Amino acid sequence: MAETSMLPSVAPPSPLVAFWAAFKENRGAVIGLAVVLLVVLLALGADVIAPYSPTEQFRDAVRLPPAWAEGGRAGFWLGTDSLGRDQLSRLIHGARISLFIGLTVMGASFVVGVALGLACASLGTAVDVAITRLMDLIMAVPSLVLAILVVAVLGPSLTNTIVAVSLVTLPRYVRLLRASALTELQKDYVTAARVAGVGRWRLMTRTVLPNCLAPLIVQAALGVSDAILEAAALGFLGLGAQPPTAEWGTMLADAREFIRSDPWLVTLPGLAILVTVVSINLMGDGLRDALDPKMRKT
């Protein structure tokens, strides 16, 4: 007994250390996180990193190929578009616009979805049915069609794009939180809190909501990539960010007529969307594995 009492006690790892240990088991998620951080750094430092202004036109360098291709120039690493604007600069500034749209849509949908989801679970059958049927109605219309309809009514602009995509993605958060909250309300700790006299508002926000955040965080991460895709689709159709704004979907729309003659004009913004969306999805998979103990490998 004396020898046992002399053994040093090992403190359990902090939640952050445990989370990172579980997250880094997924190598794809770590790679995705690294790429996402790179895109974020490019977006934040776009004014310093980009060699030119995204709207500056070089009339003597229209539709130049990338620097490594025949006819390219060293001053324009990724070539220029049909108006002589530097593609690299527009891609870097486009990262700022696309990430801004994705994060803003995710934030708005998350906050409103949490509020409506908690209302469904706590305010009675009438409120639950009304909100649930409204979400079903939104989900019954294809997401892109509904976004086009909203933008057509409000008018094409960056702000209206955010509103339209937020409306499209809202039901995911409402339904997810409603299901999680209804499950949590059946557990013993909630019954104990009610017996102790905890009010409805405090019960839902301080007791139930923290235990529903894990799936919401994963959905929020994946929602950023969905918002970027939806915004790029609207931009491609001319209903998103308007020229001369450097947005990846708008860049695709401007370059589609040159897909045969100058394919790099379409390929580069398409690759930017592809790499960013795949990286965010990989990171979201890692978040799911790290936040759900059943998904962990160890």
C-alpha positions as CSV (number, residue, x, y, z in Angstrom):
1,M,0.0,0.0,0.0
2,A,2.9,2.3,0.8
3,E,4.5,1.7,-2.6
4,T,1.1,2.3,-4.3
5,S,0.6,5.6,-2.6
6,M,4.1,6.8,-3.7
7,L,3.2,6.4,-7.4
8,P,2.7,9.8,-9.2
9,S,-0.8,10.5,-10.2
10,V,-1.3,11.2,-13.9
11,A,-3.7,14.0,-14.7
12,P,-6.1,13.4,-17.5
13,P,-5.5,15.4,-20.7
14,S,-7.4,18.6,-21.1
15,P,-10.4,18.6,-23.4
16,L,-8.5,20.6,-26.1
17,V,-5.5,18.1,-26.0
18,A,-7.9,15.2,-26.2
19,F,-9.8,16.8,-29.1
20,W,-6.6,17.4,-31.1
21,A,-5.3,13.9,-30.4
22,A,-8.5,12.5,-31.8
23,F,-8.6,15.0,-34.7
24,K,-5.1,14.3,-35.9
25,E,-5.8,10.6,-36.2
26,N,-7.5,11.4,-39.4
27,R,-4.7,12.5,-41.8
28,G,-7.1,13.7,-44.4
29,A,-8.7,16.1,-41.9
30,V,-5.2,17.4,-40.9
31,I,-4.4,18.1,-44.6
32,G,-7.8,19.7,-45.1
33,L,-7.2,21.9,-42.0
34,A,-3.8,23.0,-43.4
35,V,-5.3,23.9,-46.8
36,V,-8.2,25.8,-45.2
37,L,-5.8,27.7,-43.0
38,L,-3.7,28.6,-46.1
39,V,-6.8,29.8,-47.9
40,V,-7.8,31.9,-44.8
41,L,-4.3,33.4,-44.6
42,L,-4.5,34.3,-48.3
43,A,-7.9,35.9,-47.9
44,L,-6.8,37.9,-44.8
45,G,-3.7,39.1,-46.5
46,A,-5.0,39.5,-50.0
47,D,-4.2,43.3,-50.2
48,V,-0.5,42.5,-49.4
49,I,-0.1,39.1,-51.0
50,A,-1.8,39.8,-54.4
51,P,0.6,41.3,-56.9
52,Y,-2.0,43.6,-58.4
53,S,-5.4,45.0,-57.7
54,P,-8.2,42.6,-58.7
55,T,-9.8,45.3,-61.0
56,E,-6.6,46.6,-62.6
57,Q,-6.6,46.1,-66.3
58,F,-3.5,45.6,-68.5
59,R,-4.6,46.3,-72.1
60,D,-1.4,45.0,-73.5
61,A,-1.8,41.6,-71.7
62,V,-5.3,40.4,-72.5
63,R,-5.9,36.6,-72.1
64,L,-2.3,35.8,-71.4
65,P,-1.7,32.1,-70.6
66,P,0.1,31.2,-67.3
67,A,3.8,32.0,-67.0
68,W,4.9,28.5,-67.6
69,A,2.9,28.1,-70.9
70,E,4.0,29.3,-74.3
71,G,3.2,33.0,-74.6
72,G,3.0,33.7,-70.9
73,R,4.8,36.4,-69.0
74,A,6.7,36.2,-65.7
75,G,4.8,39.1,-64.3
76,F,1.5,37.2,-64.6
77,W,2.0,33.8,-63.0
78,L,-1.5,32.5,-63.7
79,G,-2.2,34.6,-66.8
80,T,-4.8,37.3,-67.3
81,D,-8.5,37.2,-68.1
82,S,-10.4,38.7,-71.1
83,L,-10.1,42.2,-69.7
84,G,-6.4,42.0,-68.9
85,R,-6.8,41.5,-65.2
86,D,-4.3,39.3,-63.3
87,Q,-5.8,35.9,-62.6
88,L,-3.7,35.2,-59.5
89,S,-4.8,38.5,-57.8
90,R,-8.4,37.9,-58.6
91,L,-8.2,34.3,-57.2
92,I,-6.7,35.5,-54.0
93,H,-9.2,38.3,-53.6
94,G,-11.9,35.8,-54.6
95,A,-11.0,33.6,-51.6
96,R,-11.9,36.6,-49.4
97,I,-15.3,37.0,-51.0
98,S,-16.1,33.2,-51.0
99,L,-15.0,32.7,-47.4
100,F,-16.9,35.8,-46.3
101,I,-20.1,34.4,-47.9
102,G,-19.5,30.9,-46.4
103,L,-18.9,32.1,-42.9
104,T,-21.7,34.7,-43.0
105,V,-24.2,32.2,-44.3
106,M,-23.1,29.6,-41.7
107,G,-23.3,32.2,-38.8
108,A,-26.7,33.5,-39.8
109,S,-28.2,30.0,-40.4
110,F,-26.6,28.7,-37.2
111,V,-28.0,31.4,-34.9
112,V,-31.5,31.4,-36.5
113,G,-31.6,27.6,-36.7
114,V,-30.6,27.2,-33.0
115,A,-33.4,29.7,-32.0
116,L,-36.0,28.0,-34.1
117,G,-34.9,24.5,-33.1
118,L,-35.1,25.3,-29.4
119,A,-38.5,26.9,-30.0
120,C,-39.7,23.6,-31.6
121,A,-38.5,21.5,-28.7
122,S,-39.8,23.8,-25.9
123,L,-42.8,25.9,-26.9
124,G,-45.4,23.2,-27.4
125,T,-46.9,21.2,-30.3
126,A,-48.4,24.1,-32.2
127,V,-45.1,26.0,-32.5
128,D,-43.3,22.7,-33.3
129,V,-45.7,21.8,-36.1
130,A,-45.7,25.3,-37.6
131,I,-41.9,25.6,-37.7
132,T,-41.4,22.0,-38.8
133,R,-43.9,22.4,-41.7
134,L,-42.2,25.6,-42.8
135,M,-38.8,23.9,-42.9
136,D,-40.4,21.0,-44.8
137,L,-41.7,23.5,-47.3
138,I,-38.3,25.1,-47.8
139,M,-36.7,21.6,-48.2
140,A,-39.3,20.6,-50.7
141,V,-37.9,23.1,-53.3
142,P,-34.5,22.3,-54.8
143,S,-31.9,24.5,-53.0
144,L,-30.5,26.1,-56.1
145,V,-34.0,26.8,-57.5
146,L,-35.1,28.4,-54.2
147,A,-32.0,30.5,-54.1
148,I,-32.5,31.7,-57.6
149,L,-36.1,32.6,-56.8
150,V,-35.1,34.6,-53.7
151,V,-32.4,36.5,-55.6
152,A,-34.7,37.1,-58.5
153,V,-37.2,38.7,-56.1
154,L,-34.7,40.7,-54.1
155,G,-32.3,41.5,-57.0
156,P,-28.8,40.2,-57.7
157,S,-26.1,41.4,-55.2
158,L,-23.7,40.0,-52.7
159,T,-26.0,40.8,-49.8
160,N,-29.0,39.1,-51.4
161,T,-26.9,36.1,-52.2
162,I,-26.1,35.7,-48.5
163,V,-29.8,36.0,-47.6
164,A,-30.8,33.5,-50.3
165,V,-28.2,30.9,-49.3
166,S,-28.9,31.4,-45.6
167,L,-32.6,30.6,-46.2
168,V,-31.7,27.5,-48.2
169,T,-29.4,26.1,-45.5
170,L,-31.6,27.0,-42.5
171,P,-33.7,23.8,-42.3
172,R,-30.6,21.7,-41.7
173,Y,-29.8,23.4,-38.4
174,V,-33.4,23.6,-37.3
175,R,-34.1,19.9,-37.8
176,L,-30.8,18.8,-36.4
177,L,-31.2,20.8,-33.2
178,R,-34.8,19.9,-32.8
179,A,-34.0,16.2,-33.0
180,S,-31.1,16.5,-30.6
181,A,-33.0,18.6,-28.1
182,L,-36.0,16.3,-28.0
183,T,-33.7,13.4,-27.3
184,E,-31.9,15.3,-24.5
185,L,-35.2,16.4,-22.9
186,Q,-36.0,12.7,-22.2
187,K,-32.8,12.2,-20.1
188,D,-32.5,12.1,-16.3
189,Y,-30.4,15.2,-15.9
190,V,-33.1,17.3,-17.6
191,T,-35.7,15.8,-15.2
192,A,-33.5,16.6,-12.3
193,A,-33.1,20.2,-13.5
194,R,-36.9,20.6,-13.8
195,V,-37.4,19.2,-10.3
196,A,-34.8,21.7,-9.0
197,G,-37.0,24.5,-10.4
198,V,-34.9,25.6,-13.4
199,G,-36.9,27.8,-15.8
200,R,-37.7,26.9,-19.4
201,W,-35.3,29.4,-20.9
202,R,-32.4,28.5,-18.7
203,L,-33.1,24.8,-19.1
204,M,-32.9,25.0,-22.9
205,T,-30.0,27.3,-23.2
206,R,-27.8,26.3,-20.3
207,T,-28.7,22.6,-19.8
208,V,-29.9,21.2,-23.1
209,L,-28.1,23.3,-25.8
210,P,-24.5,22.5,-24.7
211,N,-25.2,18.8,-25.1
212,C,-26.5,19.4,-28.7
213,L,-23.5,21.4,-30.0
214,A,-21.3,18.5,-31.3
215,P,-23.5,17.7,-34.3
216,L,-24.2,21.4,-34.9
217,I,-20.5,22.2,-35.0
218,V,-19.9,19.5,-37.6
219,Q,-22.9,20.7,-39.7
220,A,-21.6,24.3,-39.4
221,A,-18.2,23.3,-40.8
222,L,-19.8,21.4,-43.7
223,G,-22.3,24.3,-44.2
224,V,-19.4,26.6,-45.1
225,S,-18.5,24.5,-48.1
226,D,-22.2,24.2,-49.1
227,A,-22.6,27.9,-48.9
228,I,-19.5,28.5,-51.1
229,L,-20.9,26.1,-53.7
230,E,-24.3,27.7,-53.7
231,A,-22.8,31.2,-54.0
232,A,-20.5,30.1,-56.8
233,A,-23.5,28.7,-58.6
234,L,-25.5,31.9,-58.3
235,G,-22.4,33.9,-59.4
236,F,-22.0,31.7,-62.4
237,L,-25.7,32.4,-63.4
238,G,-25.1,36.1,-62.9
239,L,-27.3,36.3,-59.8
240,G,-24.5,36.5,-57.2
241,A,-21.7,39.0,-56.7
242,Q,-21.8,41.4,-59.6
243,P,-18.7,42.5,-61.7
244,P,-16.1,43.7,-61.2
245,T,-16.1,41.9,-57.8
246,A,-13.6,39.1,-57.8
247,E,-15.7,36.1,-56.9
248,W,-14.9,32.6,-58.1
249,G,-18.4,31.9,-59.5
250,T,-18.4,35.2,-61.3
251,M,-15.0,34.4,-62.7
252,L,-16.3,31.2,-64.1
253,A,-19.2,33.0,-65.7
254,D,-16.9,35.5,-67.3
255,A,-14.6,32.8,-68.7
256,R,-17.1,30.3,-70.0
257,E,-17.1,31.6,-73.6
258,F,-13.3,30.9,-73.7
259,I,-13.5,27.4,-72.4
260,R,-12.1,26.0,-75.7
261,S,-9.7,28.7,-76.7
262,D,-8.3,29.6,-73.2
263,P,-9.2,26.7,-70.9
264,W,-7.1,28.0,-68.0
265,L,-9.6,30.9,-67.5
266,V,-12.2,28.3,-66.4
267,T,-9.8,25.7,-64.9
268,L,-8.2,28.0,-62.3
269,P,-11.3,29.3,-60.5
270,G,-12.9,25.8,-60.8
271,L,-9.8,24.3,-59.1
272,A,-10.0,27.0,-56.4
273,I,-13.6,26.0,-55.6
274,L,-12.8,22.3,-55.7
275,V,-9.8,22.4,-53.4
276,T,-11.4,24.7,-50.9
277,V,-14.7,22.7,-50.7
278,V,-12.9,19.3,-50.5
279,S,-10.6,20.6,-47.8
280,I,-13.5,22.0,-45.7
281,N,-15.4,18.7,-46.1
282,L,-12.3,16.7,-45.0
283,M,-11.9,19.0,-42.0
284,G,-15.6,18.5,-41.2
285,D,-15.1,14.7,-41.2
286,G,-12.3,15.1,-38.8
287,L,-14.4,17.2,-36.5
288,R,-17.1,14.5,-36.6
289,D,-14.6,11.8,-35.6
290,A,-13.1,13.9,-32.8
291,L,-16.4,15.1,-31.3
292,D,-18.1,11.7,-31.4
293,P,-16.5,9.2,-29.1
294,K,-18.0,6.3,-31.1
295,M,-16.1,7.4,-34.2
296,R,-12.6,7.6,-32.6
297,K,-10.1,4.9,-33.5
298,T,-8.6,4.8,-30.0
